[in-house]
């Protein structure tokens, strides 16, 4: 069985080099058509450099790891990173070392594109094949679960119902013999673990003991390591963990972060801020200089009152911000009813002016919030900030509502492009919006921001049926 696991790892890694060779030959064939030789001693040198660069870069981005418990998106990102490193190395070589090479840009771009597409496709196919094999009982890892309590049984049910993980439970080890539901899978108590590991083919030892049983856990670790078995401990706080839970060592203490986000990284925050400023400045120079005055004049001509509407809302880290919009309602309109409940805008709302209806439907009323972006209160993409009355209502009724404030609020967001706009009179509507916001926070990437911006522009052009 161990040979099967090693074979799968070897298959995934060796396929990379086969795809590298094919991509190299295809790129050389194209360059050959432009008048260069197909293969030469120099080309063989480039191929060797390519192989070495890929080996180093794939290790650096952890592409050589087993991705059986992760979705293909993690493997895809690792392939993308390795391909970009590979392209940078070749660009450096052609710029500084091989200046005489006739087609450096063409070859580098074509070769990088081909190897990325081919390796990604091949890896995806291999992953699907391995999932089918594991579902059929091949390419699995045998585990012994220490502890047949609630945690151990839940873990057993998890791996049993997800055969694609590739884990097979050999049995349970527990000091209490009368565990319900174990049956023939009971192998013995902890004191006999060493002999159990000697007589059974086991790859991993899963410790599912309560945190209070530190002595038993220590005995399990010692016995397992004496038999050269890998020990994995299910943290006692597992029920609070999420898909983004992470752990790092602080001194000698392992600290578990229950919920994390890519935007916890200062570098990503700085890049997102740089992107926001660049887009805002470009729009300011090319669009806002003429569009803002036109909208302002139309507002003044069609209704009495100020051009801008200012409203206090909740920003990142629970700090209040002043949010700017083009006024779309009559000046005398109220935000709350007699009981202090927030009056959300609804379809055919009499408070909305005719021009305001158009502005809201096309989201043009939100454009002044780019001022908030320049001030640093908001981002272009992020969870939408809510008015204070609605915020206070949702804070105590919607699960995980306040977690939205871990990042800057946005002009548009993942919830908005997925149809969560307009009224949220039903509790489930606000919960869905919050869930989508949390998904964005936990899965942020630069490309996801680009996708959301593109979808927002499309919605502005065709009009959003939930925007009123």
N, C-alpha and C positions, 0 to 999 in steps of 0.2 A: 504493500500500500504506500509506503514511503517512496518506493521507486516510482509509483504513479504520480505522486505529487511533484517529485523532482522532474519527472518527464514532462509534466504540464508547464512547469517553469521554464524548462529547457526549450519546449516548443514555442512558447511565447517570445523568448529572447532570441532564439535562432531565426524565427520568422522575421524579426526586425532586420537582420542582416541580409536575409534573402530579398526582402523588399528594398533594402538599401542598394543592393547590387542591381536589381531590376530597374530601379529609379535612375541609378547612375548610367546604366546602359542606354536607357531611353533618352536621357539628357544628352549623352554622347552622340546618339544617332541623330538627334536634332542639330547639334553643333556640327556634326559631320556634313549634314546637308547644306550648311552655310559656308563650307569650304575648308573646314579643319579636318585633321586626321581623326579616324574613329577611336583608335586606342594607340597609346604610345607609352614609353617608359614613364613620362611625366604624368600621364593619365592614371597609370597604375599607382603612382605615388599619391595622387589625389584620392584614389579609392582607399588606400591604406590609411591616410589621414582621416578620411570620412569614417571608416570603421572605428578608429581609435577615438575620435571625437564623440561619436555616438555612444560608445561604451562608457566614456567618462561622464557625458551629459546625462545619460539615462540613469546612471547611479546617483548623480547629483540631485535629480528631480524625483528619485525613488520610483522610477519606472520599472525597475527590476523586482519590485515587491509583488506579493500576491494580492490581487484586488478582488478576491472572492466575496468579501463582505461589503464591498462598495459598489455603487452604481458605475456605469461605464463613463459617466461624466468626469469622474476623478481621473480615470485612465486617459481620457481624451485631453484633459488639461495638462497632464504630465507629458503626453506626446507632443502637444503644442509647445511647451516650454523647451523640451529637448530639441525640437526642430528649430526653434528660434536661436538657441545657443549654437547649434550646428551651422546655421546661416551666418551668425556673427563671426564665428571662427573662420569660415571661408572668405567672408568679406575682408577680414583683417589680413588673411594670407595673400589675397589678390591685390590688396592695396599697398602692402608693405614688402612682401616677399616675392610674389610672382607677378610683377608689374608688366612683364612682357606677354602675359597670357592674353590672347586676342579677344575672347568673349567672356569676361569675368561676370558682368551683371546678368547677362542672359543665362549663363550656365548656373549661377548661384540661385537665381529666382526660380528657374525651371526645376532644378534638382531639388530644392527645398520644398517646392509645392508638390512635386511628384512623391517624394518620400513621405511627406506628411499625410497625403491622401491615401497612399498605398498602405502605410503602416497602420493608420487609423482603421481602414477597412479590414485589414487582415486581423488586427487585434479584436475588432468587434465580432468578426466571424468566429474566431477562436473562443472568445468569451461565451458566445451562444452555444458552441459545441460543448464546452466544459460544463455549462449549466445543465445541458441535457444529459451529459455523462454522470454528473453528480446526482441528478434526479433518478438515474438508473442504478445508482449504487457504486459507481466508479469514481476514482479521483477524490476520495473522501479522507477525512482525518478522524481517527478514533479518539474519543474523549471519555474520561472517567469523571463523573460529577461527585464532588465531596459535599455531602449535605443533601438530604432528601426533604428539606423543609419547603416552605412556599417559594423561596428564591430558586432553589435547585429544580423544583418541579416546573416552575415557569420557564426557566432556561431550557429544560428538556422539551417542553411543548413548543418553544420557539424554534429550536433546531429541527424538531420533528416535522413541523408544519412548513418549514422553508428548506426543502431539500437542496435548493440551489446553493445554500451556504456550504454544503459539502462536509457536514459534521455528522458523525454517527456515535450515539451513546453506547458505550460498552456496558455500563452499569453504574450503580450508585454505591458510594461508601458512606456509611453513617453509623454513629455509635448507638443509635436507637433502632432496634430491629423491627419494631412494629409500625413501620411506615406504610401508610395506606397508598396503594396504587403502584408500588414498586414491583412486587411479585418476584419473578425469577431474576429480575435485574439487580436485586440486592446482592452485592459481592462480599460484604463483610464490614467490620468496623475499622476505624482509623488506625488502630494498632497493627492491623494486618495489611496495611496499604502496600508495604514494600513487597510482600509476597504476591499480592494481587498484580502489581506492576510487572513482576517477573514472569507471571504465568499468562498475562494477557498482552496483546499487541495494542499499545496505547501511545498516542502522540502528545496529547495535551491533558493536563490535569486541571479541571475547572473547580475552583474553590468557591462554594456557595454557602459558606457558614456565616452566622451572625457575627457582627463586629465584636461582640463580647467574648467570643471563643478564640481568643488570641493564642492560647497555648496549643489548642488543636490545630490552628492554622500553621503555627510554627513547626509542629510535628509533620504536617502534610508537606510543607515546603522542603524540609530536610529529607524526608523519605523519597520524595519525587526527584529531587536533584541528585540524590545518590544513584538513582536509576536513569539519569540523564533525560528526564522528562520536562517539558516546558510547563511552567505553572502560570495559570491565569486566574486572577482573583476578581470575582464580581463584587464591586464596591457596595457597601451596605446602604449607600444612598442612591442606588440604581433607580429606584422608583421615581426619583425627582429629576433624573437625567433626561436630556433631549437629544435630538440627532446631532446637535452642534456642541455637545459636552466635550470639554478638553481637559487635559491634565498636564501640569508642568511641575518640576521639582523646585521648591523654594528652600534653599539650604539642604537640609536632610528630610524635609517634609513634602510629600506629594500633595499638591493642591488641585482640587477638581473644580473646574468652572462649569456650573450647571448649564448655562446658556451663553454661547459666544457668537460673535459675528465677525466676518472679514473686516468690517469697518472698525473693529477694535484696534487694528493695526494703524499706527500713526502715519506710515507711508501711504497707505490707501486713503486715509482721510485727507492727506495733503494733495494727493493726485486728484481726488474727487473735487476738492475745493478749487484746484487749478483749472480743472475741466469746466466747472461751473462759471468761473470768472471769464474764461476764454469765450464760452458760448454766449454769456450775457453781454460782453463787450462787442462781440460780432453782431449780435442782434440789435444792440443799442445803436451802432453805427449804420447798419444797413436797413433796419426796419423801424425801430422805435422812434427815430428822429422825425419820421413823417406820419407813422400810424398813431402815435400817442396824441398829437395835436388834432388829428381828424376825429378820433373818438371823443376827445375832450370837448370839441366844438359841438358835436352831435348831442352829447349829454346835456350841455348847456342850452341848446336850442329846443330840446324835447321835454325837459323837466326842470323844475326849480331845485336848487341845492348845489352842493359842492361836486366837483368832478370825481374826487377820490373818496372811497369809503374806508375808514380805519376801524379795525376791530382787534381787541386784545385776544390773543390765543396762547396756547401752551407750546413751548419749544423744547429743544433738547435739554436733558437733565432737569426737567420740570421748571424751566425758566420761562417767564412770560415774555412774549414778543408782541410788537404792534404790526399786524398784518395789513397790507395795502391791497385794495381792489378798485376797479372802476365801479362807481355807484350804479347799481342796476335796479334799486328799489326807490320808492318815493321817500322823501326825506322824513315824513311824519310816521313812517312805518315802525312798528314795535317788534323787538326781538323776542320778547317773552309774553306769556299770557298772564292773566290775573293771579295764577297760582305760582308764577315764577318759572314755569317750564318753558324751555326754548322752543320757539316756533320755527320749525324747519321750513324751507321753501318747498312748496308743493306745486303740482300741476295746476295751471290756471290760477296761480296765486295773484290776488288782486293788488298785492303790495308791489309787484314787479312792473316796471314801466315797459312799454312796447319795445323801445330800444334795448332795455335791460334784458328782455327775453331773448333777443338775438345774441347779445353779448354772452349771456350765460350758456346758451345752446352751443355756441362756437368756442366757449372757454376764453374769449377775448377779455372778459372781465378780470381774469386772473393775471394778465400780463404785468400790472404794476408790482406783482410779487417778485419780479426780477430785481426790484429795488431791495427787497429783503435778502435776496441772494447776494447782491453786492455788499450789503451790510454784514453778511455772515450769519444772519438769523435763520436762513433757510437754504435748502439745496434745490437744484432743479428737479431731482428725483428723490422721493422719500415719502413717508407716511403723511397724508394730508393733515394739517393742524385743524383742530375743531374749536369753535367758539366756546368760551368759558362755561356757559350754562350747560351746553351739550357735553362738554368735557366732564363736568362734575356729575352729571347724570350717569354717564358711561363708566366713570371710574369705579363706581361701587356695584355696577350690575353686569359688566362685560368682563369675562375672564381674560386675564393677561393684558388688559387694556393699556396699563401704564408702561408696559415693555416697549410700546411704540416710541417712547420718548428716549430710548437709548441712542437714537441717531437724530440728525436734524430733520425737521419736517420738510416736505417738498411741495413744489408747485403741482406736480403730477406724481403718480405712484402706481405700483403694481395692482393695488386694489381698484384704482380708477380705470385702468385700461382693461380690467377684467369685469367691467360692468357695475362695479360697486360705487355708483354715484347717486345723487338725489337723496330722497328721504330714507331714514333708517328708523321708522316708527316701531317696527318689530325688533325684538331683542336679537333674533337670529340674523337679521340683516347687518347689524353692527358687529356681531361676533364674526361673521364671514369676512367683513372688511378688516377687522383686526387680525384675523388668521392670515389673510393675504399679506398684510403689512409685515407681520412677523416672519412670514416665509421670505419676503424680500430682504429683511434685515439679516436673516441667517444665511441667505444664499447670494448676497450681493456680489456682482462682478461688474466691471466696466462695460462689458458687452450687454449685460442685462439692462443697464442704464440706457444704452443706445437703443435697445429694442423697445423699451418703455417710451422713450422720446419719439421714436418713429411711430409707434402705435397711437400716441397722443396726437401727433400731427395729422394722422389719418382720421382720427375721430373728430378733430377740429374741422377738417375739410368736409366730411360727410354729415357731421352733426351727431351729437350723442343723445339718444332718446331718453336717457335718464337725467340729462342736464336741463334743469328748469328752475 
